[in-house]
Each structure stands twice: as structure tokens, then as C-alpha cells.
């Protein structure tokens, strides 16, 4: 196999494809990368001056989100956020997994923005792009500090994560839950540990994600399972079992999102299939095309989340039936902004100066 396609231990991607803006391709030489040795993760200070990002997409489910980190060491090969690294002149491949930008001022900026009279209380997503509980969080603790700020203001928050580390912050989440201001979605893509190890190498293993659901639920924190993404021809058959296992662990709600492959993620994913599942490659790609109008990706609102066509409809019915059997059909969390408070702003800001 060509060196470009050699597997790299602990990484989802094995290459750094050309940046779609700069068209400078990086090809590993005969050094450590070409031998399958993982490059070290590097952290860079992100000096952004605002932390709340807004979107007007009608199919996302939230208007405001905070992302303490750009890039994600979890290394999920399918991650739709990978192309954002190209805005920094980097690659959506290994660069996305190994060059992490850290917004060290995130808690201060969040407090400042929530203190502004221009802030209209609403649910904030943590995160809206990359996982706030990726390995970097163990050291920088920015997600935890942001949660502390949100708890201070009693501003509602939803978390989506693949990492058991979220259970570290049960104390804050429990406090927010007393005001109906917190919910956690634990993403479970597969129950197969071997598949998870190569598909999303630095996330928590499936059993630990189920344990996270259990621990959060035991502490009265509204918790759901999110099957994201569903990969046609590879993981779609696991949906009923994932939902039942998650409900057994305490999940009260479920959701799913179909695989999205924007820009160069299409090529990364195809290369990954060739490395790890060559016998399933054609089946998976054909199934994806069947829900994307003959293409590997669609940017159409709503369709991009669930897909379209006969197979997409079949997945939807399987999901609904699984939820019905598990006893959670139609369950929806409703967070409240009624207890939001803004007080002592000048004194609070001094703490961060």
C-alpha cells in the first residue's frame, strides 16, 4: 500500500491532504509519520475576542454556541468540522487532530458577553463544532470554567460529547439542572470497540459512554443518546441496540444524524475505508449516495441531517420503532431561561483581570 495510506496509531487520518484554499499538499517522507508513528499534539493560543458564535441554520437546533477549542484530538475520521482548519492555512487531515487552538480567555469572554445588556438569555450549545471534552480539556479545563460561568448566570446549556470526561463536571451540571438549565447528549456511534478504536481513536470507548449516561442520569441530569453519525452500510444496523443500551443506562431521549462528508472529508473517509474496511467500501459509499441524491454529500437544510430516499426512510422508521420499544418515543427535553440572572458584573469581571 502507498505510504500515504499507511495507518497511524491513535489517529483517524493518515494524511494531510491539500488545503482547498492554498493547494499545498503535504506528503509524509520516510520519517515517523510514514512508519505509522503518530505526530505529537501541539497546542496554540487562540486570541479570539469573542466566544459566543451564532448561526441561523434552521436544522441545527440552537442559535448560540461556544467552542473552547479549534481542532479536535479525538480524530473522528468523519468529522464535519475538519474543513474549518483550512481557514488557518492547515490541512483537514492530521493537522486537524494534532494542531489544537486553545481559547484561554473563553471563561472571561463568556462572562463579559453574558453580562452585556445586549445578551438575550437563550440556550447555549457546548460545543457547536468540536468536542469541548476532548483530551486537551483535562489540562486546560476551559469547558468546566465556562460551565461555572453559565451556572453563575443560570443560563441554559446543552452539551454534546463523546467523552466520559463530562462526568467530571456533574457537580456544576447538577446545579444547573435544578433550574432546568442543563442537558447532555452523549454521542454513541457504535458499540463495537474495535470499530470505535479506528474510526474515532481518541474518544472514550462505547462502554464508557454508556457509563457516562448512567452517571449523569443517576444525578438527575437530563441525558440523551445521540447516534451521530449514522454511517449507512457500516453502523446503521446497530441503531436499535444502541438505543436500548442507552435507555437501560438511563437515557430519556434519543436522536440521530446521518453521515455528512463536506469538502475534503469525502476523500479522507474513502481513504479510511480503503485502509480499514476495503471489503465494505463500495457498499458503504453506494449507500451514502443513495441518501444523498447520487452524491457523497448534500448541503441542503434538513436533508443533510437525515438524508433522503428509500434507505433514509428505512433508517427513520427503524429509529422510531427502537424508541417506541425502549419507551422513549416522542420524549423532548425543554430547558428554561426563566431563572437567568445578571448581577455584580463589574466585580465578576475583576476576578479575571
C-alpha positions in Angstrom: 0.0 0.0 0.0 1.2 3.5 -0.7 2.8 5.3 2.2 0.1 8.0 2.1 -2.4 5.4 3.1 -0.5 3.7 6.0 -2.4 3.6 9.2 -1.1 5.9 12.0 -1.6 4.6 15.5 -4.1 6.7 17.5 -5.1 8.9 14.6 -8.2 8.8 12.4 -6.5 10.3 9.4 -3.2 9.1 7.9 -2.5 12.0 5.6 -2.6 15.8 5.3 -4.4 16.5 2.1 -4.1 19.8 0.2 -5.8 22.8 1.8 -8.6 23.7 -0.6 -7.6 27.4 -0.5 -3.9 27.1 -0.8 -3.5 23.8 -2.7 -0.2 22.9 -0.9 -0.2 19.2 -0.4 1.8 17.6 2.4 3.2 14.1 1.7 4.9 12.3 4.5 8.6 11.4 3.9 10.4 8.4 5.3 10.2 9.7 8.8 8.0 8.7 11.7 4.7 9.5 10.1 5.3 7.2 7.1 6.2 4.5 9.6 2.8 4.8 11.2 4.1 6.7 14.3 1.7 9.4 15.5 2.9 13.0 15.4 2.6 14.8 18.8 -0.3 17.1 19.5 0.6 20.7 19.6 -1.4 23.5 21.3 -1.6 27.1 20.1 -3.1 30.1 21.9 -6.2 31.4 20.2 -6.6 35.1 20.9 -10.2 35.4 19.7 -12.0 38.4 21.3 -15.5 36.9 21.4 -16.6 33.4 22.4 -20.3 33.1 21.6 -20.8 32.1 18.0 -24.2 32.4 16.3 -25.8 30.5 13.4 -29.1 30.9 11.6 -29.3 27.3 10.2 -32.9 26.1 10.6 -31.9 22.5 11.2 -29.2 22.8 13.9 -31.4 23.2 16.9 -29.6 26.1 18.6 -28.7 29.7 17.8 -25.7 30.2 20.1 -22.7 28.0 20.8 -19.3 28.2 22.4 -16.2 26.4 21.3 -13.2 26.5 23.7 -11.0 24.6 21.2 -10.5 24.6 17.4 -9.4 21.3 16.0 -10.1 18.0 17.9 -7.7 15.4 19.1 -10.5 12.8 19.1 -9.6 12.2 15.5 -13.0 11.1 14.3 -12.4 10.4 10.6 -15.9 11.5 9.6 -15.9 14.9 11.5 -17.7 17.5 9.5 -15.7 20.2 11.4 -12.4 19.2 9.8 -12.6 21.7 6.9 -12.6 24.6 9.4 -8.9 24.1 9.9 -8.3 25.1 6.3 -9.2 28.7 7.2 -5.9 28.7 9.2 -3.9 27.5 6.2 -3.8 24.0 7.6 -5.0 20.6 6.5 -8.2 18.9 7.5 -6.3 15.7 7.9 -3.6 15.2 10.6 -3.4 18.9 11.2 -6.9 19.0 12.5 -6.1 16.2 15.0 -2.7 17.4 16.1 -2.7 21.2 16.0 -5.3 22.4 18.6 -6.1 26.1 19.1 -6.9 26.9 22.7 -9.2 29.8 23.6 -7.6 30.5 27.0 -9.8 33.6 27.6 -13.1 31.7 26.9 -14.4 31.9 30.5 -13.6 35.6 30.8 -15.1 36.4 27.4 -18.3 34.4 28.2 -18.8 36.2 31.5 -18.3 39.5 29.6 -20.8 38.6 26.9 -23.5 37.3 29.3 -23.1 40.4 31.4 -23.9 42.6 28.4 -27.4 44.1 28.3 -27.4 43.0 24.7 -27.4 39.3 25.6 -30.8 37.8 25.3 -31.0 34.7 27.5 -31.1 31.5 25.4 -29.7 28.0 25.4 -26.0 27.8 24.6 -24.5 24.7 23.0 -21.2 23.5 24.3 -19.8 23.0 21.7 -21.4 23.7 18.4 -18.4 22.5 16.4 -15.6 20.4 18.0 -15.9 18.4 21.3 -15.3 20.5 24.4 -14.3 17.4 26.3 -11.5 16.3 24.0 -8.2 15.3 25.7 -7.0 18.9 25.8 -9.8 19.6 28.4 -8.1 17.5 31.0 -5.3 20.1 31.2 -6.9 23.4 30.2 -10.3 22.9 31.9 -12.0 25.5 29.8 -15.3 23.6 29.4 -15.5 23.4 33.2 -14.8 27.1 33.7 -17.3 28.0 31.0 -19.9 25.8 32.8 -19.1 27.6 36.0 -19.9 30.9 34.3 -23.1 29.6 32.9 -24.1 28.3 36.3 -23.4 31.8 37.8 -25.8 33.3 35.3 -28.2 30.3 35.3 -28.0 30.3 31.6 -29.3 27.1 30.0 -26.7 24.9 28.2 -26.7 21.7 26.1 -23.6 19.6 25.8 -22.8 17.1 23.0 -19.8 14.9 23.7 -18.2 11.5 23.0 -16.0 11.7 26.1 -16.6 10.2 29.6 -14.7 13.3 31.0 -18.1 15.1 31.0 -18.8 13.3 34.2 -16.1 15.3 36.0 -18.5 18.3 35.8 -21.5 16.5 37.3 -21.4 18.9 40.3 -22.0 22.0 38.0 -24.4 20.3 35.8 -26.5 19.1 38.7 -26.7 22.7 40.0 -27.8 23.9 36.6 -30.4 21.1 36.3 -32.1 22.3 39.5 -33.1 25.3 37.3 -34.0 23.2 34.2 -30.9 24.7 32.6 -28.7 21.7 31.5 -29.0 18.7 29.3 -26.3 16.4 28.0 -26.3 14.4 24.7 -23.7 11.5 24.7 -22.8 10.6 21.2 -22.6 6.8 20.6 -21.8 5.8 17.0 -21.1 2.1 17.6 -21.0 -0.5 20.3 -18.1 -2.2 18.6 -14.9 -1.3 20.5 -12.6 -2.3 17.6 -14.5 -0.1 15.1 -14.5 2.8 17.5 -10.8 2.5 18.0 -10.0 3.1 14.4 -12.9 5.3 13.5 -12.8 7.7 16.5 -9.4 6.7 18.1 -9.1 9.1 21.0 -12.7 9.2 22.1 -14.0 7.2 25.1 -14.8 3.6 24.3 -18.5 2.8 23.8 -18.9 1.2 27.2 -17.5 4.3 28.9 -20.0 6.5 27.0 -22.8 4.3 28.3 -21.4 4.6 31.8 -21.4 8.4 31.3 -25.1 8.2 30.5 -25.6 6.2 33.7 -23.7 8.5 35.9 -25.3 11.7 34.6 -28.8 10.1 34.8 -28.2 9.0 38.4 -27.5 12.6 39.3 -30.8 13.8 37.7 -29.1 15.5 34.8 -31.3 15.1 31.6 -29.4 12.9 29.3 -30.0 11.6 25.8 -28.1 9.3 23.4 -27.2 10.8 20.0 -26.3 8.4 17.3 -24.2 10.7 15.2 -23.3 10.0 12.7 -25.2 7.0 11.4 -22.9 5.5 8.7 -25.0 3.6 6.1 -23.7 0.2 5.4 -21.4 0.2 8.4 -23.1 1.2 11.6 -26.8 1.7 10.8 -27.7 -1.8 11.8 -26.6 -1.0 15.4 -29.2 1.7 16.0 -31.8 -0.4 17.9 -29.2 -1.9 20.2 -27.5 1.4 20.9 -30.9 3.0 21.8 -31.9 0.1 24.1 -28.5 0.0 25.8 -28.5 3.8 26.3 -32.1 3.7 27.7 -31.1 0.9 30.0 -28.3 3.2 31.3 -30.7 6.0 31.9 -31.1 8.0 28.7 -34.6 9.6 28.4 -34.3 10.8 24.8 -32.6 9.8 21.6 -31.6 11.4 18.3 -29.6 10.6 15.2 -27.8 12.4 12.4 -26.7 10.9 9.1 -23.1 11.0 8.0 -22.0 14.3 6.5 -18.9 14.5 4.3 -18.3 18.1 3.3 -15.4 19.2 1.1 -12.2 17.1 1.6 -13.8 14.9 4.3 -15.1 12.8 1.4 -11.6 11.8 0.3 -10.4 11.3 3.9 -13.3 9.0 4.6 -12.8 7.0 1.4 -9.1 6.5 2.2 -10.1 5.4 5.7 -12.5 2.8 4.3 -9.7 1.5 2.0 -7.3 1.2 4.9 -9.6 -0.5 7.4 -12.7 -1.9 5.6 -11.8 -2.4 1.9 -14.4 -5.2 1.5 -17.2 -2.8 2.7 -16.0 0.3 0.9 -18.2 0.1 -2.2 -21.3 -0.9 -0.1 -20.9 2.0 2.2 -20.2 4.6 -0.5 -23.2 3.3 -2.5 -25.5 3.5 0.5 -24.3 7.1 1.2 -25.0 8.0 -2.4 -28.5 6.5 -2.1 -29.4 9.0 0.6 -27.6 12.0 -0.9 -29.1 12.1 -4.4 -26.3 10.2 -6.0 -23.5 12.2 -4.3 -21.4 11.7 -1.2 -22.7 14.9 0.4 -25.6 17.3 0.5 -25.7 20.8 1.9 -29.5 21.1 1.7 -31.0 22.1 5.1 -32.8 19.2 6.9 -31.9 16.7 4.2 -28.2 17.0 5.2 -29.1 15.8 8.7 -31.4 12.8 7.8 -30.8 12.1 4.2 -33.5 11.5 1.5 -34.8 8.4 -0.3 -35.9 4.9 0.4 -32.9 4.0 2.6 -33.1 7.2 4.6 -36.8 6.5 5.2 -36.0 3.0 6.4 -33.5 4.3 8.9 -36.1 6.8 10.2 -38.6 4.0 10.7 -36.0 1.8 12.5 -35.2 4.7 14.8 -38.8 5.4 15.6 -39.5 1.7 16.3 -36.5 1.4 18.5 -37.5 4.5 20.5 -41.1 3.1 20.9 -39.8 -0.3 22.1 -37.5 1.4 24.6 -40.3 3.6 25.9 -38.9 7.0 24.9 -40.8 7.8 21.8 -41.5 11.5 21.5 -39.5 12.5 24.6 -38.1 16.0 24.3 -36.1 18.0 26.9 -37.2 21.5 27.5 -34.7 23.9 29.1 -35.7 27.1 30.8 -34.2 30.6 30.7 -36.6 31.9 33.3 -34.0 31.8 36.1 -31.3 33.7 34.2 -29.7 36.3 36.4 -27.3 39.1 35.7 -25.7 40.6 38.8 -22.4 42.0 40.1 -21.0 42.3 36.7 -18.1 44.7 37.4 -17.0 42.7 40.4 -17.1 39.4 38.4 -15.0 40.8 35.6 -12.3 41.9 38.1 -11.8 38.3 39.1 -10.4 37.6 35.6 -8.2 40.7 35.3 
